[in-house]
Amino acid sequence: MKRLLAVITLSLALLNLAQAERIKDLASVAGVRKNQLVGYGLVVGLDGTGDQTSQARFTVQSIRSMLAAQGVTLPPNTNMQLNNVAAVMVTADLPPFAKPGQGLDVNVSSLANADSLRGGTLVMTPLKGADGQIYAIAQGGVVVSGFGVSGADGSRISVNTPSSGTIPSGATVEREVNNPFDQGGPLVLNLHNPDFTTAKRMAEVINETLGPGSARALDAVSVAVQSPADTDQRVSFISFVENLEFTPGEAPARVIVNARTGTVVIGNQVRVRAAAVTHGSLTVTISEDFNVDQPNPFAGGDTVVTPDTGIAVEEETNPMFLFGPGTELQEIVDAVNRVGAAPGDLVAILEALKRAGALQAELIVI
């Protein structure tokens, strides 16, 4: 715990030093974004690890439709018992400015009860956007990093997730997504983290470099920048603007606690008012022993075993310490280290300080 807090303290102490950052690291051009694609398909050629078609009826329907599209007609009452085919969902991210013919990495995940997709091949699958249009076509061999082994008695061991995999460059872009970059008009830069101070300083550094009136902050997120109408000039213009440097505004005072892992991150602007904190723990130890009682010689009794239960209670006493008004991050960490609090206890201390009105920060528990 002490080591963790020490590392966090050192990192935040370094962040406390004001440093200029590039606009491209803090903001992105409005409309220049990736788009999610999704499709439904079949993975074939599995080594007996596919869907159990008696339970996954939609897999059988998909196979019938695929064969019908290839000119193969099955009799209506055909009972297909296949275990080398799996119904899958295929997902991909279409990056901005992707052009037809470019390749995309795709993720393939089992939709039914397939045990593994290892060794399978995804049959040609159209990938659609949110508007229902086809933007890419996926096909290829599935790469699976996990594996699973099962025994006849039902025992099973698996490493990672064998029911999902990837196909590097497994999709080909078929349609380009329109974006506002080449439509003229002012460009809008959107901050990744909304902040009025950062938006104001970004507009100021652009105006200082390009001239007054070149940029204006619209709100805590967006900064509008006057830019050339010609596409080639706009590319050169945004390349110049995104490499301008300025000092962003400091983040709000926050304490973020991950209750599951015990990770605690304290921002460098966190302060506490005057408060007194004490921490103690109660340890209860219960031990079970057995004694053997034997009768005296010639007494005619029986040897018996009697339980012997021991209970010990130990309460740790820690001194109370005080937070003075305006206490800074380093003092908080030092105080928590002195009290020897575990991650769960630290969360309780921070919540108590927040409820008492002494913690001048937003407490976020995830």
NUVOBA-901052 format. One record per residue (C-alpha): x, y, z; residue in three letters. Coordinates in pm, whole numbers, plus 32768, in hexadecimal, padded with zeros to 4 digits. Layout:
% NUVOBA-901052
x->X | y->Y | z->Z | sevex->ALA $
...
This chain:
% NUVOBA-901052
x->8000 | y->8000 | z->8000 | sevex->MET $
x->811A | y->80F0 | z->805B | sevex->LYS $
x->81CE | y->80A2 | z->7F17 | sevex->ARG $
x->8091 | y->80DE | z->7E4E | sevex->LEU $
x->804E | y->822C | z->7EF1 | sevex->LEU $
x->81B9 | y->8291 | z->7EC7 | sevex->ALA $
x->81A9 | y->824C | z->7D51 | sevex->VAL $
x->8063 | y->830C | z->7D2E | sevex->ILE $
x->80F3 | y->842D | z->7DF7 | sevex->THR $
x->822B | y->8441 | z->7D1E | sevex->LEU $
x->8160 | y->8437 | z->7BDD | sevex->SER $
x->8074 | y->8549 | z->7C4F | sevex->LEU $
x->8193 | y->861B | z->7CCE | sevex->ALA $
x->8228 | y->8613 | z->7B71 | sevex->LEU $
x->80D9 | y->866F | z->7ADB | sevex->LEU $
x->80C9 | y->8797 | z->7BC5 | sevex->ASN $
x->81DA | y->883E | z->7AF7 | sevex->LEU $
x->8131 | y->8910 | z->79EA | sevex->ALA $
x->8191 | y->888C | z->7894 | sevex->GLN $
x->8126 | y->88F7 | z->773B | sevex->ALA $
x->806E | y->87F3 | z->766D | sevex->GLU $
x->8016 | y->87DA | z->74FE | sevex->ARG $
x->7EB7 | y->8821 | z->7489 | sevex->ILE $
x->7EAE | y->86D0 | z->73D5 | sevex->LYS $
x->7ED8 | y->8620 | z->7527 | sevex->ASP $
x->7DB9 | y->86DF | z->75C8 | sevex->LEU $
x->7CB7 | y->8701 | z->74B4 | sevex->ALA $
x->7C39 | y->866B | z->7370 | sevex->SER $
x->7B91 | y->86FA | z->723B | sevex->VAL $
x->7A17 | y->86E5 | z->724C | sevex->ALA $
x->798D | y->85DF | z->715E | sevex->GLY $
x->7ADB | y->852D | z->7134 | sevex->VAL $
x->7A85 | y->83F0 | z->71F2 | sevex->ARG $
x->7A79 | y->827A | z->71D2 | sevex->LYS $
x->7937 | y->81BB | z->7192 | sevex->ASN $
x->78D2 | y->8067 | z->7219 | sevex->GLN $
x->7876 | y->7F50 | z->7129 | sevex->LEU $
x->77C6 | y->7E0A | z->7177 | sevex->VAL $
x->775D | y->7CD4 | z->70B9 | sevex->GLY $
x->76D7 | y->7B74 | z->70E7 | sevex->TYR $
x->778B | y->7A4E | z->7047 | sevex->GLY $
x->77FA | y->78E6 | z->7059 | sevex->LEU $
x->794A | y->7850 | z->70B3 | sevex->VAL $
x->7981 | y->7700 | z->7008 | sevex->VAL $
x->7A8D | y->75F3 | z->7015 | sevex->GLY $
x->7A91 | y->75C7 | z->7190 | sevex->LEU $
x->7B15 | y->7483 | z->7224 | sevex->ASP $
x->79D5 | y->7415 | z->72CF | sevex->GLY $
x->79CA | y->754C | z->73AD | sevex->THR $
x->78AE | y->7601 | z->72FB | sevex->GLY $
x->7746 | y->7641 | z->7360 | sevex->ASP $
x->7665 | y->752A | z->73D5 | sevex->GLN $
x->7565 | y->7551 | z->72C1 | sevex->THR $
x->745B | y->749A | z->738B | sevex->SER $
x->7458 | y->75C8 | z->7475 | sevex->GLN $
x->74CA | y->76E3 | z->738F | sevex->ALA $
x->73B3 | y->76D6 | z->728E | sevex->ARG $
x->7413 | y->7824 | z->71F0 | sevex->PHE $
x->7563 | y->778D | z->7190 | sevex->THR $
x->74AC | y->7686 | z->70C2 | sevex->VAL $
x->73D7 | y->7795 | z->701F | sevex->GLN $
x->7511 | y->7859 | z->6FC7 | sevex->SER $
x->75B2 | y->7726 | z->6F2C | sevex->ILE $
x->747C | y->76E7 | z->6E59 | sevex->ARG $
x->747B | y->7851 | z->6DE1 | sevex->SER $
x->75EE | y->7848 | z->6D8F | sevex->MET $
x->75CB | y->7704 | z->6CCA | sevex->LEU $
x->749A | y->778A | z->6C14 | sevex->ALA $
x->7561 | y->78BE | z->6BAB | sevex->ALA $
x->7664 | y->77CF | z->6B19 | sevex->GLN $
x->755A | y->7714 | z->6A55 | sevex->GLY $
x->753F | y->75EA | z->6B42 | sevex->VAL $
x->73DA | y->758D | z->6BA2 | sevex->THR $
x->73A2 | y->74A3 | z->6CC8 | sevex->LEU $
x->726C | y->73CD | z->6CF5 | sevex->PRO $
x->7177 | y->746D | z->6DED | sevex->PRO $
x->7192 | y->7354 | z->6EEE | sevex->ASN $
x->730E | y->733E | z->6EF0 | sevex->THR $
x->7390 | y->7327 | z->7056 | sevex->ASN $
x->74EA | y->73C1 | z->7055 | sevex->MET $
x->75C4 | y->735C | z->717B | sevex->GLN $
x->76FA | y->7430 | z->714A | sevex->LEU $
x->7805 | y->7484 | z->7249 | sevex->ASN $
x->7903 | y->7527 | z->7164 | sevex->ASN $
x->7842 | y->766A | z->712B | sevex->VAL $
x->780C | y->778E | z->721C | sevex->ALA $
x->772E | y->78C0 | z->7203 | sevex->ALA $
x->77F7 | y->79F7 | z->7257 | sevex->VAL $
x->77DD | y->7B6F | z->7278 | sevex->MET $
x->78E9 | y->7C32 | z->71BE | sevex->VAL $
x->794A | y->7D91 | z->722D | sevex->THR $
x->7A43 | y->7E92 | z->71AB | sevex->ALA $
x->7A9A | y->8001 | z->71C9 | sevex->ASP $
x->7A97 | y->80CE | z->708B | sevex->LEU $
x->7B9E | y->81E0 | z->70B9 | sevex->PRO $
x->7B68 | y->8341 | z->7031 | sevex->PRO $
x->7BC5 | y->837B | z->6EC4 | sevex->PHE $
x->7BCD | y->8202 | z->6E80 | sevex->ALA $
x->7BC7 | y->81C8 | z->6D09 | sevex->LYS $
x->7B38 | y->80A2 | z->6C41 | sevex->PRO $
x->7C30 | y->7F87 | z->6C27 | sevex->GLY $
x->7CDA | y->7FC4 | z->6D76 | sevex->GLN $
x->7CE8 | y->7EAA | z->6E75 | sevex->GLY $
x->7C4F | y->7EA6 | z->6FD1 | sevex->LEU $
x->7C8F | y->7DC6 | z->70FC | sevex->ASP $
x->7B53 | y->7D11 | z->716C | sevex->VAL $
x->7AE6 | y->7C63 | z->72AC | sevex->ASN $
x->7A22 | y->7B1F | z->7299 | sevex->VAL $
x->7953 | y->7AA5 | z->73C1 | sevex->SER $
x->787C | y->796E | z->73E6 | sevex->SER $
x->7708 | y->79B3 | z->73FA | sevex->LEU $
x->768F | y->785B | z->746A | sevex->ALA $
x->7737 | y->773B | z->7525 | sevex->ASN $
x->7873 | y->76FA | z->745C | sevex->ALA $
x->7994 | y->7682 | z->7534 | sevex->ASP $
x->7AAA | y->7716 | z->745F | sevex->SER $
x->7ADD | y->77D0 | z->7317 | sevex->LEU $
x->7C43 | y->7755 | z->72F1 | sevex->ARG $
x->7C92 | y->76E9 | z->718F | sevex->GLY $
x->7B50 | y->7776 | z->70FE | sevex->GLY $
x->7B1B | y->7855 | z->6FD0 | sevex->THR $
x->7A23 | y->7971 | z->6FC6 | sevex->LEU $
x->7948 | y->7962 | z->6E8F | sevex->VAL $
x->7913 | y->7AAA | z->6DD4 | sevex->MET $
x->7853 | y->7B8E | z->6EC1 | sevex->THR $
x->77D2 | y->7CEE | z->6E74 | sevex->PRO $
x->7816 | y->7DEF | z->6F85 | sevex->LEU $
x->7712 | y->7F00 | z->6FB0 | sevex->LYS $
x->7715 | y->8052 | z->705A | sevex->GLY $
x->7609 | y->80EE | z->7136 | sevex->ALA $
x->7554 | y->8164 | z->6FFC | sevex->ASP $
x->752D | y->8000 | z->6F7B | sevex->GLY $
x->7618 | y->8035 | z->6E54 | sevex->GLN $
x->7730 | y->7F3D | z->6E04 | sevex->ILE $
x->7886 | y->7FDC | z->6E35 | sevex->TYR $
x->796D | y->7EAC | z->6E37 | sevex->ALA $
x->797B | y->7D39 | z->6DE6 | sevex->ILE $
x->7A2C | y->7C47 | z->6ED6 | sevex->ALA $
x->7ABA | y->7AEE | z->6E90 | sevex->GLN $
x->7BE7 | y->7A20 | z->6EF8 | sevex->GLY $
x->7C82 | y->7935 | z->6FF5 | sevex->GLY $
x->7C38 | y->797B | z->7163 | sevex->VAL $
x->7D61 | y->79A6 | z->724C | sevex->VAL $
x->7D0E | y->792A | z->73AD | sevex->VAL $
x->7DFB | y->7967 | z->74D0 | sevex->SER $
x->7D41 | y->7892 | z->75CF | sevex->GLY $
x->7D00 | y->771F | z->75E5 | sevex->PHE $
x->7C26 | y->7632 | z->76AD | sevex->GLY $
x->7C46 | y->74C6 | z->7717 | sevex->VAL $
x->7B29 | y->73F5 | z->77A2 | sevex->SER $
x->7B0E | y->7295 | z->782D | sevex->GLY $
x->7A05 | y->7187 | z->7815 | sevex->ALA $
x->7994 | y->71CD | z->797B | sevex->ASP $
x->793E | y->7336 | z->7926 | sevex->GLY $
x->7A78 | y->73D7 | z->79B4 | sevex->SER $
x->7B02 | y->74F0 | z->78E0 | sevex->ARG $
x->7C2E | y->75D8 | z->78D9 | sevex->ILE $
x->7C40 | y->770A | z->77FA | sevex->SER $
x->7D47 | y->7816 | z->77C2 | sevex->VAL $
x->7CD1 | y->796D | z->774D | sevex->ASN $
x->7B94 | y->7957 | z->7679 | sevex->THR $
x->7B9D | y->7854 | z->7561 | sevex->PRO $
x->7A40 | y->78B6 | z->74EA | sevex->SER $
x->7ABA | y->7A01 | z->745B | sevex->SER $
x->7BD5 | y->7A68 | z->7378 | sevex->GLY $
x->7C52 | y->7B64 | z->727B | sevex->THR $
x->7C9E | y->7B77 | z->7108 | sevex->ILE $
x->7DBA | y->7C6D | z->70C3 | sevex->PRO $
x->7D60 | y->7D3C | z->6F8F | sevex->SER $
x->7C3A | y->7C51 | z->6F67 | sevex->GLY $
x->7B48 | y->7D53 | z->6EDA | sevex->ALA $
x->7B59 | y->7E29 | z->6DA1 | sevex->THR $
x->7ABE | y->7F84 | z->6D9B | sevex->VAL $
x->79B1 | y->7FA1 | z->6C91 | sevex->GLU $
x->791C | y->80F9 | z->6CD9 | sevex->ARG $
x->79AD | y->8244 | z->6D50 | sevex->GLU $
x->7908 | y->8305 | z->6E69 | sevex->VAL $
x->78BD | y->8472 | z->6E26 | sevex->ASN $
x->795A | y->8567 | z->6F1B | sevex->ASN $
x->7943 | y->86E1 | z->6F41 | sevex->PRO $
x->7AB9 | y->8717 | z->6F1B | sevex->PHE $
x->7AA9 | y->8762 | z->6DA6 | sevex->ASP $
x->7962 | y->8823 | z->6DAC | sevex->GLN $
x->79F8 | y->8979 | z->6DF5 | sevex->GLY $
x->79A2 | y->8A65 | z->6F10 | sevex->GLY $
x->7A4F | y->8A84 | z->7062 | sevex->PRO $
x->7AE8 | y->8954 | z->7107 | sevex->LEU $
x->7A78 | y->88FB | z->7266 | sevex->VAL $
x->7B6D | y->8866 | z->735F | sevex->LEU $
x->7ACB | y->879A | z->7474 | sevex->ASN $
x->7B87 | y->8766 | z->75BA | sevex->LEU $
x->7BA5 | y->8603 | z->763C | sevex->HIS $
x->7B67 | y->8683 | z->77A0 | sevex->ASN $
x->7A76 | y->87AA | z->77B9 | sevex->PRO $
x->7B0C | y->88D5 | z->7868 | sevex->ASP $
x->7ABF | y->8A48 | z->783E | sevex->PHE $
x->7C22 | y->8AB3 | z->7896 | sevex->THR $
x->7CBE | y->89C6 | z->779B | sevex->THR $
x->7BCD | y->8A32 | z->7687 | sevex->ALA $
x->7C1B | y->8BA0 | z->76CE | sevex->LYS $
x->7D94 | y->8B6A | z->76CA | sevex->ARG $
x->7D81 | y->8A9F | z->7588 | sevex->MET $
x->7CC6 | y->8BB8 | z->74D8 | sevex->ALA $
x->7DC2 | y->8CB5 | z->755E | sevex->GLU $
x->7EF6 | y->8BFB | z->74DF | sevex->VAL $
x->7E57 | y->8BD4 | z->7385 | sevex->ILE $
x->7E02 | y->8D48 | z->7379 | sevex->ASN $
x->7F60 | y->8DA6 | z->73EB | sevex->GLU $
x->7FF7 | y->8CD2 | z->72D5 | sevex->THR $
x->7F06 | y->8D0C | z->71B3 | sevex->LEU $
x->7E7B | y->8E5F | z->720E | sevex->GLY $
x->7D53 | y->8EE8 | z->72D5 | sevex->PRO $
x->7C00 | y->8E53 | z->727D | sevex->GLY $
x->7C91 | y->8D0F | z->71F3 | sevex->SER $
x->7BF5 | y->8C3C | z->7308 | sevex->ALA $
x->7AE7 | y->8C5B | z->740E | sevex->ARG $
x->7A7C | y->8B77 | z->7527 | sevex->ALA $
x->7913 | y->8B08 | z->74FA | sevex->LEU $
x->78F2 | y->8A58 | z->764A | sevex->ASP $
x->79BA | y->8979 | z->7736 | sevex->ALA $
x->79F3 | y->887B | z->761E | sevex->VAL $
x->79FC | y->8925 | z->74CA | sevex->SER $
x->7AE0 | y->8A28 | z->742C | sevex->VAL $
x->7A87 | y->8AA5 | z->72CF | sevex->ALA $
x->7BAE | y->8AFA | z->71EC | sevex->VAL $
x->7B98 | y->8BB9 | z->70A2 | sevex->GLN $
x->7C3D | y->8AE4 | z->6F98 | sevex->SER $
x->7C78 | y->8AE6 | z->6E1E | sevex->PRO $
x->7B6E | y->8A58 | z->6D39 | sevex->ALA $
x->7C60 | y->8999 | z->6C59 | sevex->ASP $
x->7C8E | y->8831 | z->6CD1 | sevex->THR $
x->7E06 | y->882A | z->6C9C | sevex->ASP $
x->7E30 | y->896F | z->6D5A | sevex->GLN $
x->7D4E | y->88F0 | z->6E71 | sevex->ARG $
x->7E2E | y->87C0 | z->6EA0 | sevex->VAL $
x->7F64 | y->889D | z->6EC0 | sevex->SER $
x->7EA6 | y->898F | z->6F9D | sevex->PHE $
x->7E2B | y->888C | z->7098 | sevex->ILE $
x->7F84 | y->87E9 | z->7099 | sevex->SER $
x->8015 | y->8937 | z->7109 | sevex->PHE $
x->7F04 | y->897F | z->7209 | sevex->VAL $
x->7F07 | y->8829 | z->72B1 | sevex->GLU $
x->807B | y->884C | z->72FD | sevex->ASN $
x->8053 | y->8997 | z->73B8 | sevex->LEU $
x->80A3 | y->8975 | z->7529 | sevex->GLU $
x->8000 | y->8A13 | z->7658 | sevex->PHE $
x->7FCD | y->89CD | z->77C9 | sevex->THR $
x->7E73 | y->8936 | z->780A | sevex->PRO $
x->7DA6 | y->8983 | z->793D | sevex->GLY $
x->7DD9 | y->88A9 | z->7A6F | sevex->GLU $
x->7CE5 | y->878D | z->7AA4 | sevex->ALA $
x->7BDB | y->87AB | z->7BB5 | sevex->PRO $
x->7C2D | y->8721 | z->7D0C | sevex->ALA $
x->7BC8 | y->85B3 | z->7D04 | sevex->ARG $
x->7C08 | y->8478 | z->7DCB | sevex->VAL $
x->7BC3 | y->833C | z->7D00 | sevex->ILE $
x->7BA5 | y->81F1 | z->7DB8 | sevex->VAL $
x->7B89 | y->809C | z->7D15 | sevex->ASN $
x->7AE5 | y->7FD2 | z->7E29 | sevex->ALA $
x->7B22 | y->7E88 | z->7D75 | sevex->ARG $
x->7C9B | y->7EA8 | z->7D4A | sevex->THR $
x->7CE7 | y->7F97 | z->7E67 | sevex->GLY $
x->7D82 | y->8099 | z->7D7B | sevex->THR $
x->7D6C | y->81FF | z->7DF6 | sevex->VAL $
x->7DCC | y->832F | z->7D25 | sevex->VAL $
x->7DD5 | y->8483 | z->7DCF | sevex->ILE $
x->7DE6 | y->85BB | z->7CF5 | sevex->GLY $
x->7EEA | y->86C2 | z->7D3F | sevex->ASN $
x->7DDF | y->87C8 | z->7D8A | sevex->GLN $
x->7D42 | y->8700 | z->7EA5 | sevex->VAL $
x->7D37 | y->87BA | z->7FF1 | sevex->ARG $
x->7C97 | y->8772 | z->8142 | sevex->VAL $
x->7C17 | y->8855 | z->824F | sevex->ARG $
x->7C6D | y->8829 | z->83BC | sevex->ALA $
x->7C09 | y->86C8 | z->8428 | sevex->ALA $
x->7C6F | y->85B9 | z->851D | sevex->ALA $
x->7C8D | y->844F | z->84A8 | sevex->VAL $
x->7CCE | y->8310 | z->8568 | sevex->THR $
x->7CE0 | y->81B0 | z->84E5 | sevex->HIS $
x->7CD8 | y->8069 | z->859C | sevex->GLY $
x->7C9C | y->7EFD | z->854F | sevex->SER $
x->7C11 | y->7DDA | z->8615 | sevex->LEU $
x->7CA8 | y->7C81 | z->85DD | sevex->THR $
x->7BF2 | y->7B4B | z->8658 | sevex->VAL $
x->7CB0 | y->79FF | z->864E | sevex->THR $
x->7BFD | y->78B5 | z->868B | sevex->ILE $
x->7CC5 | y->7772 | z->86A6 | sevex->SER $
x->7C40 | y->7611 | z->86C6 | sevex->GLU $
x->7D11 | y->7505 | z->8777 | sevex->ASP $
x->7CBF | y->73AA | z->87F9 | sevex->PHE $
x->7D2C | y->730A | z->8943 | sevex->ASN $
x->7D3C | y->7198 | z->8987 | sevex->VAL $
x->7CBE | y->7130 | z->8AE2 | sevex->ASP $
x->7D1D | y->6FD9 | z->8B5F | sevex->GLN $
x->7C94 | y->6F30 | z->8C9C | sevex->PRO $
x->7D73 | y->6ED8 | z->8DC0 | sevex->ASN $
x->7E14 | y->6D7E | z->8DBF | sevex->PRO $
x->7D1F | y->6C67 | z->8E19 | sevex->PHE $
x->7C00 | y->6D67 | z->8E25 | sevex->ALA $
x->7B43 | y->6CB7 | z->8D10 | sevex->GLY $
x->7AEC | y->6DF6 | z->8C53 | sevex->GLY $
x->7B05 | y->6E49 | z->8AE1 | sevex->ASP $
x->7BF6 | y->6F32 | z->8A2F | sevex->THR $
x->7B3D | y->7063 | z->89A8 | sevex->VAL $
x->7B9B | y->718D | z->88CE | sevex->VAL $
x->7B23 | y->72E1 | z->8949 | sevex->THR $
x->7B2C | y->7425 | z->887E | sevex->PRO $
x->7BF0 | y->754F | z->8901 | sevex->ASP $
x->7B89 | y->769D | z->8869 | sevex->THR $
x->7C5E | y->77D3 | z->8897 | sevex->GLY $
x->7BEB | y->7935 | z->8845 | sevex->ILE $
x->7CD3 | y->7A61 | z->8845 | sevex->ALA $
x->7C6D | y->7BC7 | z->8800 | sevex->VAL $
x->7D71 | y->7CCB | z->87A4 | sevex->GLU $
x->7D19 | y->7E35 | z->8769 | sevex->GLU $
x->7E1A | y->7F12 | z->86C2 | sevex->GLU $
x->7E35 | y->806C | z->8753 | sevex->THR $
x->7EAB | y->8182 | z->866F | sevex->ASN $
x->7ED7 | y->82EA | z->86D9 | sevex->PRO $
x->7DEC | y->83F4 | z->8659 | sevex->MET $
x->7E8B | y->84EC | z->8568 | sevex->PHE $
x->7E15 | y->8641 | z->84F5 | sevex->LEU $
x->7DED | y->86D8 | z->839C | sevex->PHE $
x->7E2C | y->884B | z->83A9 | sevex->GLY $
x->7D6D | y->8939 | z->82C4 | sevex->PRO $
x->7DF2 | y->8933 | z->8160 | sevex->GLY $
x->7EA4 | y->87E6 | z->8182 | sevex->THR $
x->7F41 | y->877F | z->8037 | sevex->GLU $
x->7F66 | y->8634 | z->7F83 | sevex->LEU $
x->80B6 | y->85D0 | z->8015 | sevex->GLN $
x->803B | y->8603 | z->8179 | sevex->GLU $
x->7F05 | y->8531 | z->8136 | sevex->ILE $
x->7FD4 | y->8412 | z->80AD | sevex->VAL $
x->80CC | y->8425 | z->81CD | sevex->ASP $
x->7FB3 | y->841F | z->82CB | sevex->ALA $
x->7F0C | y->82F1 | z->8226 | sevex->VAL $
x->805A | y->823B | z->821C | sevex->ASN $
x->8097 | y->827F | z->838D | sevex->ARG $
x->7F46 | y->81F4 | z->83EE | sevex->VAL $
x->7F8C | y->80B8 | z->8322 | sevex->GLY $
x->7E3A | y->80B0 | z->8277 | sevex->ALA $
x->7DE4 | y->7F9D | z->8184 | sevex->ALA $
x->7D35 | y->7FFD | z->803C | sevex->PRO $
x->7BDD | y->7FB5 | z->80CD | sevex->GLY $
x->7C2A | y->8082 | z->8203 | sevex->ASP $
x->7CAC | y->819F | z->812E | sevex->LEU $
x->7B63 | y->81AA | z->8073 | sevex->VAL $
x->7AAA | y->81C0 | z->81BF | sevex->ALA $
x->7B8C | y->82DB | z->8236 | sevex->ILE $
x->7B5A | y->83A2 | z->80F5 | sevex->LEU $
x->79E1 | y->8370 | z->80FD | sevex->GLU $
x->79D7 | y->83E1 | z->8267 | sevex->ALA $
x->7AA0 | y->8519 | z->8214 | sevex->LEU $
x->79B3 | y->8564 | z->80F4 | sevex->LYS $
x->787E | y->8539 | z->81CD | sevex->ARG $
x->7919 | y->8617 | z->82D8 | sevex->ALA $
x->794C | y->8728 | z->81D3 | sevex->GLY $
x->7AC4 | y->8722 | z->8206 | sevex->ALA $
x->7B25 | y->8690 | z->80B2 | sevex->LEU $
x->7B2E | y->87A7 | z->7FB0 | sevex->GLN $
x->7B15 | y->86C4 | z->7E82 | sevex->ALA $
x->7A26 | y->85EC | z->7DBC | sevex->GLU $
x->7A2E | y->8487 | z->7E3C | sevex->LEU $
x->79F1 | y->8389 | z->7D27 | sevex->ILE $
x->79CF | y->8219 | z->7D85 | sevex->VAL $
x->79CC | y->8127 | z->7C5F | sevex->ILE $
